[in-house]
């Protein structure tokens, strides 16, 4: 097929701004899809952090009034990637986070901040730019999900549309009184449009009106059709099941490569695993832990939240610490969990190390220094940290949900005999099951030969973007062909 042109719309993109895996995926897809003959340009908000980097370039589209003030789209390139920045100072030039103010509360005008992003993307999709007319528009999560709705209600020829769900728990719901201010026609407030339990649902609108729906793992694609995981959208997703697919994320193999990683004490690969021990010692020193090469050292890099199951780890930690175990935790989020892990650090001096916040260097050090890496999520669309752990030889211990289930081969007896195990899975997602999994992992760690086989299997697993990129390319091609037909 000849080259396709695609526009991605997203609220964050690595390396400019990031709160989670969404940014990593959005940042990786342009390079990954270029290998599949797809030209992908990405539209992101003009946050101060973005404008500090993408200041060169030119203005390609202006809006006299975009939800309360003038705005314009600025085109630039960064590391070979074409990026459109929506510059709207009244919406994005402010202190605080991407979605919340300095007080931690959602910005009261988030409906307009992200409707503006979707509106601008829809105008590009509908042909507002002379330089670029996309064949497909790919909207990521609720912040971009109104774009298919805006194009649908424009009732003009439009490109194919795809909405990707990175986490269905975040849906973007706003009062119905905003319908007209959001430039949506009265007929849009309907069960087959943007209406969602008496409100306006941004994600719901995208899932209802996009040509295709994708999420970030095959298992999560099935899970979100159930009441347990669908967060109220399961009925819609079941009704559109023939349009839903799951495509696993990949990882940036240049950024996450223990053989070249500048953050590490010692670089290594699966042929030189014994040298990894020096990274374990460096991590123990960094976190003021007892330098013990034989301690079973668990690493966690995570948002601290109920979804991520870190309360379960707090529950089992006293029992886990009875042995020779150690824990390194990097993360921030729920204040009760933050305080709980700080208290655990004080109660287990030299064996628990906690860093509340985020450090890219420490994240890499944990992957390279921990013996095992824990992801006890109650639900997990895909997850990237367990993929990093595979590459770094930190054996993943994961709950059997979503993308965790799809990416880790459990070290059960048959998998160990066949020498295909890459980690451990546990289910259900309870403290009791987690405690059993940690005991089993510590037992396997005591068998050096078996543990090393599991490490090597993980490090040799292909977690790149090559296969996901082929699947995205096929999805784009099918959507475009159906739209033309």
C-alpha positions as CSV (number, residue, x, y, z in Angstrom):
1,X,0.0,0.0,0.0
2,X,1.2,3.5,-0.7
3,X,2.3,5.7,2.1
4,X,-0.4,6.7,4.6
5,X,-0.6,10.1,6.3
6,X,-1.8,10.0,9.9
7,X,-2.4,12.6,12.6
8,X,-2.1,11.6,16.3
9,X,-3.7,13.8,18.9
10,X,-2.5,13.5,22.5
11,X,-2.3,15.4,25.7
12,X,1.3,14.4,26.4
13,X,4.3,13.1,24.5
14,X,7.7,12.0,25.6
15,X,10.3,13.4,25.8
16,X,8.5,16.8,26.3
17,X,5.9,16.1,28.9
18,X,5.0,12.9,30.7
19,X,2.8,11.7,33.5
20,X,2.7,8.0,32.5
21,X,2.9,5.4,29.7
22,X,0.7,7.4,27.4
23,X,3.5,9.8,26.7
24,X,6.0,7.0,26.0
25,X,3.6,5.4,23.5
26,X,2.8,8.7,21.7
27,X,6.5,9.5,21.6
28,X,7.5,6.2,20.2
29,X,4.9,5.7,17.5
30,X,6.2,8.2,14.9
31,X,9.5,6.4,14.5
32,X,7.9,2.9,14.8
33,X,5.3,3.6,12.1
34,X,7.9,5.3,9.8
35,X,9.3,1.8,9.3
36,X,5.8,0.7,8.1
37,X,5.6,3.5,5.5
38,X,3.3,5.7,7.6
39,X,3.9,9.4,8.1
40,X,2.7,10.2,11.5
41,X,2.5,13.8,12.7
42,X,1.5,14.5,16.3
43,X,-0.6,17.4,17.8
44,X,0.0,18.2,21.5
45,X,-0.9,21.1,23.7
46,X,1.6,24.0,24.0
47,X,2.5,23.6,27.6
48,X,5.4,25.8,28.8
49,X,7.7,22.7,28.9
50,X,6.9,21.9,25.2
51,X,7.4,25.5,24.0
52,X,10.7,25.6,25.7
53,X,11.9,22.9,23.3
54,X,9.8,23.4,20.2
55,X,10.3,27.1,19.6
56,X,11.7,26.9,16.1
57,X,9.3,26.3,13.2
58,X,6.3,28.2,11.8
59,X,2.7,28.9,12.4
60,X,0.5,26.9,10.0
61,X,-3.1,27.6,11.3
62,X,-4.6,30.3,13.4
63,X,-7.8,30.4,15.5
64,X,-9.2,33.9,16.3
65,X,-11.1,32.5,19.3
66,X,-10.6,29.0,20.6
67,X,-12.7,28.6,23.7
68,X,-11.8,31.9,25.2
69,X,-8.8,33.3,23.5
70,X,-6.7,33.3,20.3
71,X,-4.7,30.2,19.5
72,X,-2.5,28.9,16.7
73,X,-0.9,25.6,15.5
74,X,2.9,25.7,15.3
75,X,4.7,23.2,13.2
76,X,8.2,22.0,14.1
77,X,10.5,18.9,13.9
78,X,12.3,17.2,16.8
79,X,14.7,14.3,16.1
80,X,13.1,13.8,12.8
81,X,9.5,13.7,14.1
82,X,6.9,16.3,12.8
83,X,5.1,17.8,15.7
84,X,2.2,20.3,15.8
85,X,1.9,22.3,18.9
86,X,-1.4,24.0,19.8
87,X,-0.4,27.3,21.3
88,X,-3.2,28.7,23.4
89,X,-1.8,30.7,26.4
90,X,-5.2,31.1,28.0
91,X,-5.5,27.3,28.2
92,X,-2.0,26.0,28.7
93,X,0.4,28.7,30.0
94,X,0.0,28.1,33.7
95,X,1.8,26.7,36.7
96,X,1.0,23.2,38.0
97,X,0.7,19.9,36.2
98,X,-0.8,19.0,32.9
99,X,-4.2,18.3,34.3
100,X,-4.1,19.7,37.8
101,X,-3.1,23.0,39.5
102,X,-0.5,23.6,42.2
103,X,-3.1,22.5,44.7
104,X,-3.5,19.1,43.1
105,X,-7.1,19.7,42.0
106,X,-8.2,19.3,38.4
107,X,-8.2,22.6,36.5
108,X,-11.8,23.8,36.4
109,X,-11.6,24.4,32.7
110,X,-10.2,21.0,31.7
111,X,-13.3,20.5,29.5
112,X,-12.3,23.4,27.4
113,X,-8.5,22.8,27.6
114,X,-8.9,19.4,25.9
115,X,-11.9,20.1,23.8
116,X,-9.6,22.7,22.2
117,X,-7.0,20.1,21.5
118,X,-9.7,17.8,19.9
119,X,-11.3,20.7,18.0
120,X,-7.9,21.8,16.6
121,X,-7.1,18.2,15.6
122,X,-10.5,17.8,13.9
123,X,-9.9,21.0,11.8
124,X,-6.6,19.5,10.6
125,X,-8.4,16.2,9.9
126,X,-11.0,18.1,7.9
127,X,-8.4,19.7,5.6
128,X,-7.6,23.0,7.3
129,X,-3.9,22.7,6.4
130,X,-2.6,23.0,2.9
131,X,0.6,21.2,3.8
132,X,-0.9,18.1,5.4
133,X,-4.2,16.2,4.9
134,X,-4.3,13.0,7.0
135,X,-5.8,9.8,5.8
136,X,-6.5,8.8,9.5
137,X,-6.8,10.6,12.8
138,X,-5.6,8.7,15.9
139,X,-7.0,10.2,19.1
140,X,-5.4,9.0,22.4
141,X,-7.5,8.8,25.6
142,X,-10.3,11.1,26.7
143,X,-8.4,14.3,26.3
144,X,-8.4,13.8,22.5
145,X,-11.5,11.6,22.1
146,X,-13.9,14.5,21.1
147,X,-12.0,14.8,17.7
148,X,-14.0,12.0,16.0
149,X,-17.2,13.6,17.4
150,X,-16.3,17.0,16.0
151,X,-15.6,15.5,12.6
152,X,-18.7,13.4,12.7
153,X,-21.0,16.3,13.4
154,X,-19.3,18.5,10.8
155,X,-21.0,16.2,8.2
156,X,-18.2,16.7,5.7
157,X,-15.8,14.2,4.0
158,X,-13.4,13.2,6.8
159,X,-10.5,10.8,7.4
160,X,-10.8,7.5,9.1
161,X,-10.8,7.8,12.9
162,X,-9.3,5.7,15.7
163,X,-9.5,6.1,19.4
164,X,-6.9,4.4,21.7
165,X,-7.8,3.6,25.3
166,X,-4.7,3.8,27.5
167,X,-6.7,3.6,30.8
168,X,-10.5,3.4,30.7
169,X,-10.7,4.6,34.3
170,X,-10.1,8.2,33.1
171,X,-13.1,9.2,30.9
172,X,-13.5,13.0,30.9
173,X,-17.1,13.6,32.1
174,X,-18.5,17.1,32.2
175,X,-22.0,18.8,32.7
176,X,-24.5,18.7,29.9
177,X,-24.8,22.5,30.1
178,X,-21.4,22.7,28.4
179,X,-22.8,21.2,25.2
180,X,-23.2,24.4,23.3
181,X,-20.1,26.1,24.8
182,X,-18.1,23.1,23.6
183,X,-19.4,23.7,20.0
184,X,-21.4,20.5,19.9
185,X,-24.8,20.6,18.2
186,X,-28.0,19.8,20.2
187,X,-28.4,16.5,18.4
188,X,-25.0,15.3,19.8
189,X,-26.6,14.9,23.2
190,X,-28.0,11.5,22.5
191,X,-27.2,8.0,23.6
192,X,-25.6,7.4,20.2
193,X,-23.6,10.6,20.5
194,X,-21.8,12.3,23.4
195,X,-24.4,11.7,26.2
196,X,-23.2,9.6,29.0
197,X,-25.3,9.1,32.2
198,X,-26.8,12.5,31.8
199,X,-23.5,14.2,31.2
200,X,-21.1,14.8,28.3
201,X,-18.6,11.9,28.1
202,X,-15.5,12.7,26.1
203,X,-14.1,9.2,26.0
204,X,-17.6,7.8,25.5
205,X,-18.1,10.1,22.5
206,X,-14.9,8.8,20.9
207,X,-15.7,5.2,21.5
208,X,-19.2,5.7,20.0
209,X,-18.2,7.7,16.9
210,X,-14.7,6.5,15.9
211,X,-14.3,4.0,13.1
212,X,-12.0,1.8,15.1
213,X,-11.2,1.4,18.8
214,X,-7.9,0.1,20.1
215,X,-6.4,-0.5,23.5
216,X,-2.9,-1.5,24.6
217,X,-3.2,-5.2,25.1
218,X,-5.4,-8.0,23.8
219,X,-6.4,-9.2,27.3
220,X,-7.4,-5.6,28.3
221,X,-9.4,-5.4,25.1
222,X,-11.5,-8.3,26.4
223,X,-11.5,-7.3,30.0
224,X,-13.1,-3.9,29.3
225,X,-16.1,-5.6,27.8
226,X,-16.9,-6.8,31.4
227,X,-18.5,-4.9,34.3
228,X,-15.4,-5.6,36.4
229,X,-13.1,-3.6,34.1
230,X,-15.3,-1.6,31.8
231,X,-16.0,1.2,34.2
232,X,-19.5,1.7,32.8
233,X,-18.5,1.5,29.2
234,X,-18.6,-2.2,28.8
235,X,-22.0,-2.3,27.1
236,X,-20.9,0.1,24.4
237,X,-17.7,-1.8,23.9
238,X,-19.6,-5.1,23.6
239,X,-21.9,-3.6,21.1
240,X,-18.9,-2.4,19.0
241,X,-16.7,-5.5,19.7
242,X,-16.0,-6.0,16.0
243,X,-14.3,-2.6,16.0
244,X,-12.2,-3.2,19.1
245,X,-8.6,-4.6,19.1
246,X,-5.8,-4.8,21.5
247,X,-2.2,-4.0,20.5
248,X,0.6,-4.4,23.0
249,X,3.0,-1.5,23.6
250,X,6.6,-1.7,22.8
251,X,9.6,0.0,24.5
252,X,12.2,2.4,23.3
253,X,15.2,0.0,22.9
254,X,17.7,2.8,22.8
255,X,16.6,4.5,26.0
256,X,16.1,1.2,27.8
257,X,19.2,-0.9,27.0
258,X,21.4,-2.2,29.9
259,X,24.3,-2.6,27.4
260,X,24.4,1.2,26.8
261,X,22.6,2.8,29.7
262,X,24.6,5.7,31.1
263,X,22.6,5.7,34.4
264,X,24.2,2.4,35.5
265,X,27.2,1.6,37.5
266,X,28.0,-1.2,35.1
267,X,26.6,-2.0,31.7
268,X,25.8,-5.6,30.8
269,X,23.8,-7.9,28.6
270,X,22.5,-11.5,29.0
271,X,26.0,-12.8,28.2
272,X,27.5,-10.8,31.1
273,X,24.9,-11.2,33.8
274,X,27.3,-11.7,36.7
275,X,28.5,-8.1,36.3
276,X,24.9,-7.0,37.1
277,X,25.8,-7.6,40.7
278,X,27.7,-4.3,40.8
279,X,24.5,-2.5,39.9
280,X,22.7,-4.2,42.8
281,X,25.4,-2.9,45.2
282,X,25.2,0.6,43.7
283,X,21.5,0.7,44.2
284,X,21.8,-0.6,47.8
285,X,24.3,2.2,48.5
286,X,22.1,4.8,46.8
287,X,19.2,4.0,49.0
288,X,21.3,3.5,52.1
289,X,20.5,-0.2,52.3
290,X,22.7,-2.9,53.6
291,X,25.0,-4.0,50.9
292,X,24.2,-7.7,50.7
293,X,24.7,-9.6,47.4
294,X,22.5,-12.5,48.6
295,X,19.5,-10.4,49.8
296,X,16.4,-11.0,47.7
297,X,15.9,-7.4,46.4
298,X,12.5,-6.4,45.0
299,X,12.1,-3.2,43.0
300,X,9.0,-1.1,42.4
301,X,8.6,2.0,40.2
302,X,5.0,3.1,40.1
303,X,2.3,5.6,40.7
304,X,1.1,4.9,44.2
305,X,-2.6,4.2,43.8
306,X,-5.3,1.6,44.5
307,X,-5.2,0.6,40.8
308,X,-1.5,-0.3,41.1
309,X,-2.1,-2.5,44.1
310,X,0.6,-1.0,46.3
311,X,-1.6,-1.2,49.3
312,X,-1.3,-5.0,49.0
313,X,2.5,-4.7,49.2
314,X,2.2,-2.6,52.4
315,X,-0.1,-5.4,53.8
316,X,2.4,-8.2,53.2
317,X,5.6,-6.2,53.8
318,X,6.0,-7.2,57.5
319,X,5.8,-10.9,56.6
320,X,8.1,-10.4,53.6
321,X,10.7,-8.7,55.7
322,X,11.0,-11.7,58.1
323,X,13.5,-13.2,55.6
324,X,16.5,-11.7,54.0
325,X,14.6,-9.5,51.6
326,X,15.0,-5.9,50.6
327,X,12.7,-3.4,48.8
328,X,13.5,-0.3,46.7
329,X,10.4,1.8,45.9
330,X,10.2,4.9,43.6
331,X,6.9,6.6,43.2
332,X,4.4,9.2,44.2
333,X,0.6,9.5,44.4
334,X,-1.8,8.6,47.2
335,X,-0.6,10.4,50.4
336,X,-1.7,7.5,52.6
337,X,0.4,5.1,50.6
338,X,3.4,7.5,50.5
339,X,3.2,7.8,54.3
340,X,2.9,4.0,54.7
341,X,6.0,3.3,52.7
342,X,8.0,6.0,54.5
343,X,6.9,4.4,57.8
344,X,8.0,1.0,56.4
345,X,11.4,2.5,55.6
346,X,11.7,3.7,59.2
347,X,10.6,0.3,60.6
348,X,13.1,-1.6,58.4
349,X,16.2,0.5,58.4
350,X,18.8,-0.8,55.9
351,X,16.3,-3.1,54.1
352,X,13.6,-0.7,52.7
353,X,14.5,2.3,50.6
354,X,11.8,4.7,49.5
355,X,12.0,7.7,47.1
356,X,8.7,9.6,47.0
357,X,8.7,11.5,43.7
358,X,10.3,10.5,40.3
359,X,13.9,10.2,39.2
360,X,14.7,8.9,35.7
361,X,18.2,7.9,36.9
362,X,16.8,6.0,39.9
363,X,14.2,4.2,37.7
364,X,17.0,2.8,35.5
365,X,19.1,1.9,38.6
366,X,16.2,-0.1,40.1
367,X,15.6,-2.0,36.9
368,X,19.3,-2.8,36.7
369,X,19.9,-3.5,40.4
370,X,16.8,-5.3,41.7
371,X,16.6,-9.0,41.5
372,X,12.9,-8.9,40.8
373,X,10.4,-6.2,39.8
374,X,6.9,-6.1,41.3
375,X,3.7,-4.9,39.5
376,X,0.7,-6.0,41.6
377,X,-1.9,-3.9,39.7
378,X,-5.6,-4.6,40.1
379,X,-6.0,-3.7,36.4
380,X,-3.3,-2.8,33.9
381,X,-4.1,-1.9,30.3
382,X,-0.5,-2.8,29.2
383,X,2.2,-1.6,31.5
384,X,5.7,-0.7,30.4
385,X,7.8,-1.2,33.6
386,X,7.5,-5.0,33.4
387,X,8.8,-4.7,29.8
388,X,11.8,-2.7,31.0
389,X,12.3,-5.3,33.7
390,X,12.5,-8.0,31.1
391,X,15.2,-6.2,29.2
392,X,17.2,-5.5,32.4
393,X,17.0,-9.0,33.9
394,X,14.8,-7.9,36.9
395,X,12.4,-10.9,37.0
396,X,8.8,-9.5,36.9
397,X,6.3,-10.5,39.5
398,X,2.9,-9.4,38.2
399,X,-0.8,-9.8,38.8
400,X,-2.6,-11.9,36.1
401,X,-4.5,-9.0,34.5
402,X,-4.5,-7.1,31.2
403,X,-1.1,-6.5,29.5
404,X,0.7,-8.0,32.5
405,X,-0.9,-11.4,31.6
406,X,0.0,-10.9,28.0
407,X,3.7,-10.0,28.4
408,X,5.0,-12.3,31.2
409,X,5.3,-16.1,30.9
410,X,4.6,-17.5,34.4
411,X,7.2,-19.7,35.9
412,X,4.9,-22.6,36.5
413,X,6.3,-26.2,36.4
414,X,5.7,-26.8,32.7
415,X,7.1,-23.4,31.7
416,X,10.2,-24.0,33.7
417,X,10.7,-27.5,32.2
418,X,10.3,-26.0,28.7
419,X,12.7,-23.2,29.6
420,X,10.2,-20.4,28.5
421,X,9.4,-18.8,31.8
422,X,10.1,-15.0,32.0
423,X,8.6,-14.1,35.4
424,X,5.8,-14.9,37.9
425,X,2.1,-14.2,37.7
426,X,-0.4,-14.3,40.6
427,X,-4.2,-14.3,40.9
428,X,-6.5,-13.2,42.4
429,X,-5.1,-9.7,43.1
430,X,-5.1,-10.1,46.9
431,X,-2.6,-9.7,49.7
432,X,-2.7,-13.5,50.2
433,X,-1.9,-14.3,46.6
434,X,0.8,-11.7,46.5
435,X,2.4,-13.1,49.6
436,X,2.4,-16.6,48.0
437,X,4.0,-15.2,44.8
438,X,6.7,-13.4,46.8
439,X,7.6,-16.6,48.7
440,X,7.7,-18.6,45.4
441,X,9.9,-15.9,43.8
442,X,12.3,-16.0,46.8
443,X,12.4,-19.8,46.5
444,X,13.3,-19.6,42.8
445,X,15.9,-16.9,43.6
446,X,17.6,-19.4,45.9
447,X,18.1,-21.7,42.8
448,X,20.8,-19.7,41.0
449,X,20.7,-21.7,37.8
450,X,16.9,-21.6,37.4
451,X,16.8,-17.9,38.3
452,X,19.4,-17.1,35.7
453,X,17.5,-19.0,33.0
454,X,14.4,-16.9,33.8
455,X,16.5,-13.7,33.6
456,X,18.0,-14.7,30.2
457,X,14.6,-15.7,28.8
458,X,13.3,-12.3,29.7
459,X,16.3,-10.4,28.3
460,X,16.0,-12.2,25.0
461,X,12.3,-11.5,24.6
462,X,11.4,-9.1,21.8
463,X,9.7,-6.1,23.5
464,X,10.4,-3.7,20.7
465,X,7.9,-1.7,18.7
466,X,8.5,-3.9,15.5
467,X,5.5,-6.2,15.9
468,X,3.2,-3.6,17.4
469,X,4.0,-1.2,14.6
470,X,3.0,-3.8,12.0
471,X,-0.3,-4.2,13.8
472,X,-0.9,-0.5,14.0
473,X,-0.1,-0.2,10.3
474,X,-2.6,-2.9,9.4
475,X,-5.2,-1.2,11.6
476,X,-4.7,2.1,9.9
477,X,-4.8,0.6,6.5
478,X,-8.0,-1.3,7.3
479,X,-9.7,1.8,8.7
480,X,-8.8,3.9,5.7
481,X,-10.0,1.2,3.3
482,X,-13.3,1.0,5.1
483,X,-13.7,4.7,5.2
484,X,-13.1,5.0,1.5
485,X,-15.4,2.1,0.8
